[in-house]
Amino acid sequence: MGCNDFFCDLNEGLPEDIRRRKLWGDLDGAVRLIDRRLAGDLPEGMRRCLTVHRELICRLPADFPYTRAQALAMTRERIPGFTEAEFDALTDAGQIRWIYVNGEMRYFNRFLDSICKSLPDIARRAGEDASKSAERLERCMRRMKEEGQVSTRIRIRASLRLHDGLFAPGMFVRAHLPIPLESWEQSDVRIEKIFPAGGLVAPADAPQRTVCWEETMAEDHAFSVEYSYTRTARYGAAEGPVEPADTAEQAPHIVFTPTIRALAAELAGDVADPLEKARRFYDYITLHMRYTYMPEYFSLEDIPTECARSMTGDCGVFALLFITLCRCAGIPARWESGMGVEPDSCGSHDWARFYDPAQGWLFADPSYGVSAARIGNEEGRQFYFGYMDPYRMAANRAFQAPFTVDKAHWRADPYDNQSGEMETADRGLRYGEYERDRQVLAWQEL
């Protein structure tokens, strides 16, 4: 069992004295108490739990680096006329994330991008415009309804490179970059270029598909892959088997906690039809939740339950809540992720699949549904229950799955892989220690 398997025991939780120190922001004190316990005799499940929590706590400061004064100054520089009262109101509303570090509030490193993305009025004041993407999605929905399907041919280059100062001649590096899986929606997948040569390409049906390099490096260089594929969105469902894992709990996140059980029962009511149950779960998320960027998933605990409590999240959080509610209600559901791809940009994205006995596997993208609801686009909100646009790259068909060549040390994201992973012989590298780059080289709607 590797360290990344320890996350299955994360929900055993922290002892009260350590939890109090963590909540107050005495992170060094929390780590010190964990080390004392790890030095003694412990049940193996608790040892694994504390080992994960130790690493989680050590990573928190990087996610929350800004003081209040710094956060306010950054916001006012980007949004003229932004007031301190607005900042406090958004903080109270859960739109600006923070934690205590040594008793002082420290703010999330992506809080400003988050409010500019999720709040239309703030976005306008910051001079941001997402109208082209919205128009493209509207046109796509119309074509799918009229023609039955829409396809795009996409070519992407992705790369990883150690940050300056980390490279030493003779060091061992293992690097993973996600590549497109093959499915009925994603066809004619071609690995066009790999550098350096010799990277191992995972099977087409790998649950988290990557190309992997293992190299003792004589000189510093990037690891890169260039690939192309056709993505097809059909106005209909896909056939496919239902596996036992599609209805099972999967600690630490896909867990039927009392909160999840109560919410699933309340939303489903006396409805027996699986499709209608799933629709009620989707409607609840998309009509009630608020979008915010999240800290790295490595540092999050019980993601779906916390989303149900806070009513906030991002694409992966909403997808996990939807999947967990579905499974709790006996509806097969699973994870899918990779990127959203536009003609001139691409970015990490997660969504869900669920199974309707009458139709087969259907899509659900609660995050896009939340975005559509936010701007009053009811047609768009309803579209993303059951259907999907063709502007995607799917690399992962399972949550918390190992790579074909597994990592020996901590993953930067122990659950998913959208932009790549690196490790040395001694340790797994965090996102801040290597550069990740993705470029859309060609994009054609067919």
N, C-alpha and C positions, 0 to 999 in steps of 0.2 A: 504494500500500500504506500503510495507516494503522498507527499504533503498536500497536494491538491485534492486528494480524496478525503482529507480531514474535514472539509466543509460539511460533509454529511452529519457531523456531530456538533455543528455550530449552535444548534438550537438548545443544547443542554444549558446554555446560558452562563453568565458570570456570577460568581459568589457576590453577595450583597456588598461587602466592603470594597471589592474591586469595581463593581458597577457604580457605586457612589463616587469614587474617585474619577472614573471615566466621565460621568455626567457633569461633574463640577469642572472638568478640564484638567485635572491633575493626572495627565497622561503618563508622565514619568513614574509617578507613584503607583498607578495602575499596573504598569509593566513590572515594576519592582515586586509587587505582591504576586503577580502571576509567576515570576521567576522563582519566588520562594515556594510556591505550591508545586511547580514543575520539578523542583529539586527533591520533593518528597515522594511518598507512595500515593499513587492515584489510580482509580479505574482507567482503563485505556480510553474509554469514550470521553471522560472528562479531560484527560491529558491531551487528546486530539483537539477538543473544544478550546482549551486554554491556549494551545499552540496557535490556532487560527486567530483567536481574539488578540493575542499578543501582536501578531503581524498586522492585524486590522488596526489596532490602536496606533501602532507606529506610523501607519500611512495617513492617518487623519490630518495632521497639520498641513500636509501638502495640498489637501483638498480645500482647506479653510485658512488661507494665508493673510487675509486683509483685516486690518483694524476698521472700526467704524469710520474714523476720519479718512482713511485711505479709500474705503468703499464709496463714501459720499463724494470725495473729490473726483474719482473715476467717473461716477455717474453724471456729475455736473459737467464734466468735460465733454461727454458724449451727448448729453441731453440738456440743452440750454434751458435754464429756468427751473430745473428740477429742485424741489424743496426737501428740507429735512422731514417735514410732516409726511410727504409722499413716501419717502424712504421708510419711515416707521410704519406707515399704513401697509405697505407692501410686505414688510417683514412680519407684521401681525397676521396678514392674510396667507402667509406661507409661501409667497412668491419669491422672497429673498431668504435663502437658507443660511444658517449659522450654527455654530456650536460654541461651547465654552472652552477656552484654552487658558488654564491657570486663572479661572474666574472671570476672564474677559471675553466678551463676544467677539468671535472671529468669523468672517464672512466667506462664503463659498467662492471659489476661484472663477466660476462661470456665471455668477449671479447676474451680471450686466447683460451678457448675451442671452441669458434665460428670459429676463423680463422684456427685452427687445423682441424676442421671438414669440413669446406667448401673449403679450398684451398689445393689441392693435394700436391703441392710442400712443403708447410709449414708442412703438416701432415708427409711427409717423413722425413723432417729435425727434427721433434719432435719424430720420431721413432714410429709412429702409423701405424697400418696395419688393413684395413677393408676388406681384400681379402676373408676371409672365408665367411662373410656375402654375399659378391657379388657373390661368387661361388654358394652359396645355392640358391640365387634368380635366377641365370641363370639356374640351374638345375630344379627349380620349373617351370619356364616358359616353358621349354622343355616338362616336364611331362604334364602340363596342355594342351598344344597343341596336344600332342600325345594321352593322355588318357581322356581328357575332363574335369578332375577335380583333385584336390589334397587336402587332408585333413590332419590336425594335431590334435592330442589330447594333451591338455596342462593343466597343474596344476600349480597354482600360490598361494603364500601367500602374503598378503598385510597387513600393520599395520601402526598405528599412535600412537604417544606418546608425551605427553607434554615434552618440554625441562626442564632440571633440573632448579629448582628455581621458576618455575611457579605454581607448585602444592601446594595447601593448603587443609588440611583435611576439608571435608564438602562442597567443591566447586562443583558447577554444571557444567557439561561438556556435550555438544552435539557433536558427532563425526559422520562423513559420510565417507565411503569408497566406491569407485566405484566397481561394480560387473558386470559380463557379461549380456548384454541383450540377449533375444532370438529372432532369426530370421532364415530365410532359410539358411544363411551362418553360423550361430552359433547355434549349437544344443546340446542336451544332457547336458545342463548346470546344474551342481550340486554344491550346497553350502555345502562343505564338513565339515567345522568347523567354528564356530563363537565364539569369546571370547571378552568380557564376554557373557554368554548366554543371550538371550532376545533381541538381536538386531533386529530391524524391517527390513525385506527384502522387497524392493520395488517390485511392479508388474513387470512381465517379459517384458512388453512393455512400461515401464516408459521412458520418453524422456531422462532423466539423471538418470540411475538406480544406486541405492546405497543400502548398509545396514547402518542403522542409530541406534546409541545408544544415550540414554539420561540417565545420571546417576549423582547422588550426590555422589561423590567419597570419600570413607573412606580412601583409600590408592592409591598411584600412580601405574598405570599399563598401559600397551599398550592395544589398541583396535585392534583386528585382525580378518581377514576372510581368509579362504582357500577355493578355488573353482577350479573346473575343467570344461572343455568344449571341444567340437569338433568344429574346425573352418574349413570350406570347401570353397575352391575357385574354382568356375566353369568357364569354358571357354564359358561364355554366360551371359545372362542378367536375372534379376529377375522381376517377375510380382509384381504388387502392385498399390494401388490407388495413385492418385495425389491429394493432399489437397490444399486448397487455400493458405495456408502459404508457400507452396513450390514455389510460384511466387511473393510473397509480399515483400515489403521493411520491414526492422526490425531495427529500430534505436537502438543504435547509429552507427552500423557498416554496416549492409546490407542496404545501402542507395544509391539511384540513383542520385548521385551528378553530376554536369556538367562534371566533369572529367570522371566519370564512363560512363555517357551517350555518350560522345564523343568517348571514347575508344571503347565501345561496337559497336557503329555505324561504326567506321573506320575499325575495325577488321572483322565485319560481312559483310560489303560491301553490295552487292546485292544478297547474298546467302539467300535462303529461307529455306533450309533443316536444322532442329534443330541440327542434329548430326554434320553436317559440321560446323555450327556456333560454337558449343561447342568445336569442334576440333581446330578451329582457336584460341579460347580463351586459350585453353590448350597449343597449340604450342607457342603462344606469351609468356606466362608465363615461360614455360620450356626452351625456347631458348633465352630469354632475361634477366631473373631475376637472381640475385645473392643471394645465401643462406647465412643468418646470424642468429645467435641466437637473440632472442628479449627480451626486458624487460618484466616483468609481464604484462599480458594483461590488468590488472586493470588500469595501468597508460597510456594506449594507446588510442588515439582518432582517429576515422574514419579510421580504419585499412585498408580497401581495397583501399580507395582513396590515402592514404599515400604510400601504396605499389606501386600503379600505378605511383606515382611521384618519389619515391626514387629508384624503381627497385630492392629493397631488401626486404627480409622477411624470415620467417621460415615456417614450415609445415602448421600451422594454418592461417598465414597471406596469403599464396598462396591459400589455400583452400577457404578462405573468398573472395579473389579477384575473383577466378573462379566462386564461387556461385553467387556473386553479378553481375558479367558480364552476367552469364546465365539468372538470373532472370530479369535483365534489358532488355534482348533480348527476354523475354517471355518463356524461357526454365525452367521448374521446376527443382530446385536444392536444396539440403539440406546438412547439416553438419553431419559428423560421426566422432567419435573419441574414443580414449581409449589408447591402447599401441601397439607398435611393439614388438613382442616377438621372441627372438632367444633362442637356447637351453640353453645358460648360462647367458642371460641378457634380460631385458625388459626396455622400456623407453616410455615416453609419445609421442603420435603421433595423428595427425589430418588428415583427408582426406575428400573427397566430394562424393556425389551421384548426378547424373543428369538423367533426364528422356527423353528417345527417344521414340516417339509414335510407331515406328516400332519394337522396341526391349524390351522396359520396362526400369527399373532402371539400370543404368550402374555406374561403379565406375570411379573416377578420383583422382589420387594422384599426384598433381603438384609438391610437394616437392621431391618425389622419381624420378619424371621426370626430375626436375632440376639437381638432383644428377647424374642421368644417362647421361644427356647431358654434364655435366661437365667433365666426363671421356670418352666421345666419344662413349657411348653405345646407339646407335640409336634404336636398337631393344628393349632395356629396356625402353627407353623413350616412345616409342610408346605403349608398353605393358600397362603402367599405365594410358593410356586413354582407358577406357572401362573395364579393368580387374583389379584384385587385387590378391596379394599373400595370402596364408592362415596363415601367421605369424603375426596375429593380435589378439587383444582383444577389441571388441567394447562394450563400456559402455554407450555411449551417441549417440542418434539419432537426436538431435536437439540442436541448438545453443541458449544460453541465456534462457534455460528452468529452471524452479524451480525444487527443489528436492521434492520427495513425502512428506517428513517431511521438511518443508522449514526452512532456517536459519533465525534467528531473527535479526542478525547483519550482518555487511559487510562480504561477502565471500572473500576468498583470490583470487579466480578467479570468477568474477561475470557472466562469459559466459559459462564456461566449467568445467569439473571435471574429472581429470585424475589420481590424486594421493591422494585426500582426503581433507577434510575440518574439522576444529574444531572451537568451540566457547564456551565461558563461559556464565554465566548469564548476564554479563555486556558488552561483546564485542566479535566480531569475531577475531580470531587469524590470524596473518600473517604467511606465510610459514616459516619464520625464527624462529617462536616460537614453532614449534612442528616438531618432526622427522617423516619422511615418508620413509617407506621401502617396497620394492617389490622384491620377489625372485621367480625365476622359479624353481619349485620343480620337474617337469617332463615335457618332451617335446618329442613327438614321431610323426614322419611323417608316415602316414598310407598308 
